[in-house]
Amino acid sequence: MTAKVVVLTGGVGGAKLVLGLAGVMAPADITAIVNTGDDFRHLGLHISPDIDTLLYTLSDKANKAQGWGREGESWAFLDALRSLGGEDWFLLGDGDMALHVLRSHRLAQGDRLSAITADFAKAWGIGLTVLPMSDDPVATCLDTDVGMLEFQRYFVERRCVPAVSRIRFEGSEAAVPAPGVLDAIGEAEAILIAPSNPYLSVDPVLAVPGMREALRDARAPVIAVSPIIGGKAVKGPTAKLMAELGITPDNDAIAAHYAGLLDGLVIDEGDAAPGNGIPVARTDTLMTTITDRRRVAQAALDLARAIGRR
């Protein structure tokens, strides 16, 4: 498939799908729209975890074992910070700091996050387009049994232990899609929703005004890859979060969550299809190797092609 493809993505699972996609089609025809609801200020620095995970993955710099951070990282900065009593719950490696410092410096000079991200991708030879969902700040906040927590405090510092009762995206009402986002959706021949956490990684993207409308109006079919395998999430708190919100972790719930947007769903070969009759493609959706990632990406593209334009 050589047509233009858009992927809504966030986190490690999303980065795996985008990497697989870049292995089965021309990277120049791919646009990744990335969640920035996880972005936050830490030690005075602007940190964009999902953007950085994607940049590291696509440039072959990611830590292969954990999927985030840099391979061969060193920790002199963090050790020095710890010796001074600084907060060390969020790991900042020496190489990783370069992104955060340069991004923060350029933002302070008035540059947009989208322009900075494009320059980073170009510097590392990444052939596809990487766009933040918005240049405006949007913060994912969770109401929990220990109070309100910003996303990184919940996800990293508290390791997803607190029980969640509600999720909010502060600032989303005033945000606008980043330059190029709506054009990419309008020009796409296929739109994929990565197997990222629907509630924490995809919903922030959909919360930006104009995003849902653009997806509903798009001529391209919208295909999601389910993050659920056998009633569980491969990585992260998806299944736990669904249970806390009173949602059964299955493909019916995933299809219902994206109702009104979705034309097809890629599901694991051992799982039941949603009962709403939406077209499905079955494959082994566990993405451990590059071959796995390409297989899942190809399954999503094949389903989009089979469905055709709306």
VOPA-694150 format. One record per residue (C-alpha): x, z, y; residue number from 0. Coordinates in Angstrom, 3 decimals. Each point is the difference from the previous one (the first is absolute). Layout:
BEGIN
[[X, Z, Y], NUM] ...
END
This chain:
BEGIN
[[0.000, 0.000, 0.000], 0] [[1.574, -1.112, 3.270], 1] [[-2.787, 0.986, 2.390], 2] [[0.386, 2.809, 2.504], 3] [[-0.644, 3.455, -1.421], 4] [[-0.620, 3.298, 1.803], 5] [[0.583, 3.368, -1.664], 6] [[-1.315, 3.325, 1.287], 7] [[2.529, 2.537, -1.203], 8] [[1.474, 3.463, 0.236], 9] [[2.346, 2.157, -2.038], 10] [[2.004, -0.674, -3.136], 11] [[-2.779, -1.699, -1.998], 12] [[-0.702, -2.408, 2.804], 13] [[3.684, -0.833, 0.414], 14] [[0.209, -0.808, -3.724], 15] [[-2.857, -2.496, 0.271], 16] [[1.479, -1.663, 3.099], 17] [[3.366, -0.346, -1.738], 18] [[-1.727, -1.548, -2.998], 19] [[-1.893, -2.372, 2.249], 20] [[3.253, -1.119, 1.634], 21] [[1.238, -0.889, -3.480], 22] [[-2.860, -2.375, -0.843], 23] [[-0.528, -1.799, 3.314], 24] [[1.866, -0.926, 3.156], 25] [[0.731, 3.187, 1.989], 26] [[-0.552, -1.920, 3.245], 27] [[-3.677, -0.339, -0.965], 28] [[-0.515, 3.768, -0.411], 29] [[-1.090, 2.439, 2.702], 30] [[0.017, 3.710, -0.838], 31] [[-2.195, 2.161, 2.238], 32] [[1.322, 3.529, -0.382], 33] [[-1.620, 3.407, 0.390], 34] [[1.415, 2.014, 2.900], 35] [[-2.362, 2.964, -0.306], 36] [[2.916, 1.804, -1.694], 37] [[2.241, -0.456, 3.054], 38] [[1.017, 3.191, 1.737], 39] [[2.546, 1.562, 2.330], 40] [[2.620, 2.150, -1.666], 41] [[2.999, 1.523, 1.757], 42] [[-0.831, -2.231, 2.938], 43] [[0.102, -3.169, -2.119], 44] [[-2.778, -2.485, -0.710], 45] [[-0.181, -0.410, -3.767], 46] [[-2.006, -2.785, -1.693], 47] [[0.157, 0.843, -3.723], 48] [[-2.119, -2.836, -1.391], 49] [[1.691, -2.660, 2.123], 50] [[3.411, 1.329, -0.994], 51] [[-0.888, 0.089, -3.702], 52] [[-1.031, -3.647, 0.193], 53] [[3.116, -1.014, 1.945], 54] [[2.282, 1.791, -2.451], 55] [[-1.816, -1.499, -2.997], 56] [[0.050, -3.573, 1.276], 57] [[3.667, 0.192, 1.035], 58] [[1.037, 1.514, -3.361], 59] [[1.110, 3.207, 1.698], 60] [[-2.637, 2.315, -1.504], 61] [[0.865, 2.834, -2.341], 62] [[-0.971, -1.526, -3.342], 63] [[-0.917, 3.302, -1.668], 64] [[-2.330, 1.419, 2.635], 65] [[-1.144, -3.197, 1.760], 66] [[0.555, 1.379, 3.505], 67] [[3.110, 0.763, 2.024], 68] [[3.295, -1.839, -0.343], 69] [[2.101, -0.563, -3.094], 70] [[3.346, 1.813, 0.166], 71] [[-1.134, 2.204, 2.890], 72] [[2.191, 2.800, 1.330], 73] [[-1.239, 3.248, 1.548], 74] [[2.610, 1.274, 2.470], 75] [[-2.492, 0.033, 2.874], 76] [[-2.569, 1.958, -1.985], 77] [[2.624, 2.491, -1.174], 78] [[1.130, 0.556, 3.589], 79] [[-3.614, 0.342, 1.153], 80] [[-0.694, 2.545, -2.718], 81] [[3.066, 2.036, 0.985], 82] [[-1.488, 0.360, 3.488], 83] [[-3.386, 1.166, -1.282], 84] [[-1.743, -3.299, 0.678], 85] [[-3.052, -1.188, -1.897], 86] [[1.181, -1.728, -3.151], 87] [[-3.290, -0.596, -1.844], 88] [[0.001, -3.678, 0.948], 89] [[3.095, -1.638, -1.475], 90] [[2.003, -2.058, 2.461], 91] [[3.001, -1.718, -1.537], 92] [[2.960, -1.192, 2.034], 93] [[-0.798, -3.688, -0.482], 94] [[-3.717, 0.591, 0.472], 95] [[0.687, 1.569, 3.380], 96] [[1.137, -3.356, 1.388], 97] [[-3.535, -1.403, -0.200], 98] [[-1.579, 3.068, 1.574], 99] [[2.508, 0.335, 2.829], 100] [[-0.061, -3.682, 0.932], 101] [[-3.789, -0.211, -0.253], 102] [[-0.425, 3.093, 2.170], 103] [[2.513, -1.300, 2.549], 104] [[-1.761, -3.330, 0.308], 105] [[-3.465, 1.546, 0.202], 106] [[1.264, 2.192, 2.853], 107] [[1.128, -3.185, 1.747], 108] [[-3.518, -1.438, -0.259], 109] [[0.364, -2.298, -3.010], 110] [[-2.962, -0.317, -2.362], 111] [[0.108, 1.222, -3.580], 112] [[-0.938, -3.499, -1.219], 113] [[2.937, -1.608, 1.824], 114] [[2.421, 2.666, -1.242], 115] [[-1.212, -0.412, -3.573], 116] [[0.386, -3.775, 0.195], 117] [[3.576, 0.391, 1.237], 118] [[0.856, 2.398, -2.835], 119] [[-1.452, -2.412, -2.561], 120] [[1.966, -2.886, 1.478], 121] [[3.236, 1.993, 0.075], 122] [[-0.352, 0.717, -3.724], 123] [[-0.905, -3.551, -0.971], 124] [[-3.606, 0.742, -0.945], 125] [[-1.794, -3.333, -0.111], 126] [[-3.591, 1.169, 0.264], 127] [[-1.865, 1.344, 3.025], 128] [[-0.332, 3.791, 0.209], 129] [[-2.574, 1.238, 2.521], 130] [[-1.047, 3.556, 0.776], 131] [[-3.778, 0.312, -0.012], 132] [[0.180, 0.940, 3.699], 133] [[2.528, 0.683, 2.731], 134] [[-2.204, 2.902, 1.074], 135] [[0.372, 3.470, -1.524], 136] [[-2.398, 0.884, -2.811], 137] [[0.505, 3.266, -1.885], 138] [[-1.439, 0.753, -3.437], 139] [[-1.171, 3.628, 0.005], 140] [[-1.490, 1.935, -2.901], 141] [[-2.367, 2.948, 0.087], 142] [[1.097, 2.225, -2.890], 143] [[-0.513, 3.460, -1.429], 144] [[3.029, 1.154, 2.040], 145] [[-1.157, -1.626, 3.234], 146] [[0.617, -3.353, 1.658], 147] [[3.214, -1.692, -1.088], 148] [[1.634, -3.126, 1.347], 149] [[0.725, -2.436, -2.791], 150] [[3.722, 0.685, -0.468], 151] [[-0.566, 3.752, 0.041], 152] [[-2.563, -0.472, -2.791], 153] [[1.835, -2.662, -1.978], 154] [[3.638, 1.051, 0.293], 155] [[0.202, 3.627, 1.128], 156] [[-3.011, 1.226, -2.033], 157] [[0.432, -2.596, -2.805], 158] [[-3.736, -0.834, 0.027], 159] [[-0.902, 3.456, -1.344], 160] [[-2.693, 0.985, 2.574], 161] [[-3.536, -1.065, -0.875], 162] [[-1.344, -2.653, 2.390], 163] [[-3.552, 0.019, 1.348], 164] [[0.207, -2.688, 2.697], 165] [[2.368, -2.670, 1.312], 166] [[0.171, -1.086, 3.628], 167] [[1.993, -2.684, 1.809], 168] [[0.680, 1.378, 3.449], 169] [[0.486, -2.620, 2.677], 170] [[-1.532, -2.787, -2.045], 171] [[-2.903, -0.521, 2.402], 172] [[2.378, -0.998, 2.796], 173] [[2.370, -2.055, -2.172], 174] [[0.078, -3.785, -0.162], 175] [[1.499, -2.163, -2.753], 176] [[3.651, -0.884, 0.559], 177] [[0.776, -3.504, 1.289], 178] [[-0.362, -2.523, -2.794], 179] [[-2.143, 2.172, -2.281], 180] [[-3.388, -1.601, 0.675], 181] [[1.467, -3.515, 0.115], 182] [[1.642, 0.534, -3.404], 183] [[-3.296, 1.140, -1.517], 184] [[-1.867, -2.931, 1.515], 185] [[2.533, -2.546, -1.272], 186] [[0.449, 1.468, -3.488], 187] [[-0.989, -1.744, -3.215], 188] [[0.055, 3.313, -1.870], 189] [[-0.130, 3.620, 1.152], 190] [[1.270, 2.691, -2.347], 191] [[-0.490, 3.766, 0.195], 192] [[2.965, 1.644, -1.708], 193] [[-0.417, 2.792, -2.568], 194] [[0.806, 2.491, 2.730], 195] [[-2.050, 3.168, 0.406], 196] [[-3.363, -1.306, 1.314], 197] [[-0.680, 3.152, 2.004], 198] [[3.445, 0.749, 1.438], 199] [[1.749, -3.373, 0.162], 200] [[-2.673, -2.691, 0.310], 201] [[-2.758, 1.805, 1.906], 202] [[2.260, 0.556, 3.048], 203] [[0.438, -3.782, 0.195], 204] [[-3.744, -0.543, -0.304], 205] [[-0.629, 2.661, 2.669], 206] [[1.629, -2.127, 2.698], 207] [[-2.860, -1.612, 1.956], 208] [[-0.396, -3.659, -0.875], 209] [[1.628, 0.206, -3.432], 210] [[-3.137, 0.323, -2.109], 211] [[-1.717, -2.700, 2.024], 212] [[2.962, -2.339, -0.443], 213] [[-0.020, 0.526, -3.769], 214] [[-3.758, -0.533, -0.222], 215] [[0.219, -3.171, 2.091], 216] [[3.055, -1.401, -1.789], 217] [[-0.414, -3.196, -1.993], 218] [[2.556, 1.228, -2.526], 219] [[-1.083, 2.062, -3.013], 220] [[0.974, 3.673, 0.166], 221] [[1.515, 1.288, -3.236], 222] [[0.945, 3.632, -0.641], 223] [[2.360, 1.229, -2.682], 224] [[-1.421, 3.231, -1.392], 225] [[2.299, 3.031, 0.307], 226] [[-1.729, 1.637, -2.983], 227] [[1.207, -0.327, -3.592], 228] [[-1.911, 1.919, -2.657], 229] [[-1.630, 2.301, 2.550], 230] [[3.323, 0.935, 1.562], 231] [[2.193, -1.163, 2.853], 232] [[3.457, -1.208, -0.963], 233] [[1.611, 1.709, 2.992], 234] [[-1.149, 2.277, 2.772], 235] [[-3.147, 2.069, 0.510], 236] [[-2.682, -2.699, -0.364], 237] [[-1.828, 1.426, -3.041], 238] [[0.377, 3.612, 1.207], 239] [[-1.323, -0.949, 3.416], 240] [[-2.951, -1.882, -1.472], 241] [[-0.946, 3.008, -2.113], 242] [[0.144, 2.299, 3.042], 243] [[-2.249, -2.395, 1.915], 244] [[-2.461, -0.109, -2.898], 245] [[0.877, -3.547, -1.043], 246] [[0.528, -1.017, -3.637], 247] [[3.432, -1.681, -0.312], 248] [[-1.045, -3.323, -1.520], 249] [[-0.404, -3.635, 0.973], 250] [[-3.634, 0.474, 0.982], 251] [[1.203, 2.359, 2.734], 252] [[2.691, -2.418, 1.164], 253] [[-2.465, -2.897, 0.185], 254] [[-2.522, 2.186, 1.843], 255] [[2.649, 1.198, 2.440], 256] [[0.758, -3.570, 1.060], 257] [[-3.657, -1.120, -0.125], 258] [[-0.813, -2.712, 2.502], 259] [[3.613, -1.163, 0.140], 260] [[0.949, -0.752, -3.594], 261] [[-0.405, -3.245, -1.941], 262] [[2.039, 0.926, -3.080], 263] [[1.894, 2.827, -1.672], 264] [[3.111, 0.004, -2.186], 265] [[-0.272, 2.780, -2.581], 266] [[2.131, 1.308, -2.823], 267] [[-0.667, -1.726, -3.302], 268] [[-1.109, 3.253, -1.643], 269] [[-2.530, 1.027, 2.650], 270] [[-3.690, -0.748, 0.440], 271] [[-1.097, -2.458, 2.647], 272] [[-2.212, 1.214, 2.836], 273] [[-3.682, -0.143, -0.742], 274] [[-0.851, -1.904, 3.176], 275] [[0.936, -3.370, -1.518], 276] [[2.907, -0.730, 2.315], 277] [[2.454, -2.538, -1.493], 278] [[2.980, 1.668, -1.648], 279] [[3.383, -0.978, -1.390], 280] [[1.573, 2.094, -2.736], 281] [[3.708, 0.586, -0.438], 282] [[2.421, 2.833, -0.614], 283] [[0.059, 1.397, 3.553], 284] [[2.804, 2.511, -0.557], 285] [[2.822, -1.389, 2.159], 286] [[3.243, 1.377, -1.418], 287] [[2.194, -3.104, 0.072], 288] [[0.276, -3.017, 2.279], 289] [[-1.674, -2.010, -2.759], 290] [[-2.956, 2.399, 0.094], 291] [[-0.269, -0.348, 3.764], 292] [[-0.007, -3.759, -0.142], 293] [[-2.585, 0.003, -2.787], 294] [[-2.411, 2.178, 1.985], 295] [[0.538, -2.048, 3.154], 296] [[-0.647, -3.220, -1.907], 297] [[-3.165, 1.438, -1.535], 298] [[-1.311, 0.806, 3.489], 299] [[0.867, -3.486, 1.276], 300] [[-1.590, -1.659, -3.022], 301] [[-3.206, 1.978, 0.514], 302] [[-0.072, -0.951, 3.680], 303] [[0.454, -3.662, -0.913], 304] [[-2.733, 0.190, -2.640], 305] [[-2.443, 1.511, 2.499], 306] [[0.908, -2.437, 2.775], 307] [[-0.875, 0.085, 3.657], 308] [[-3.121, 1.831, 1.090], 309] 
END
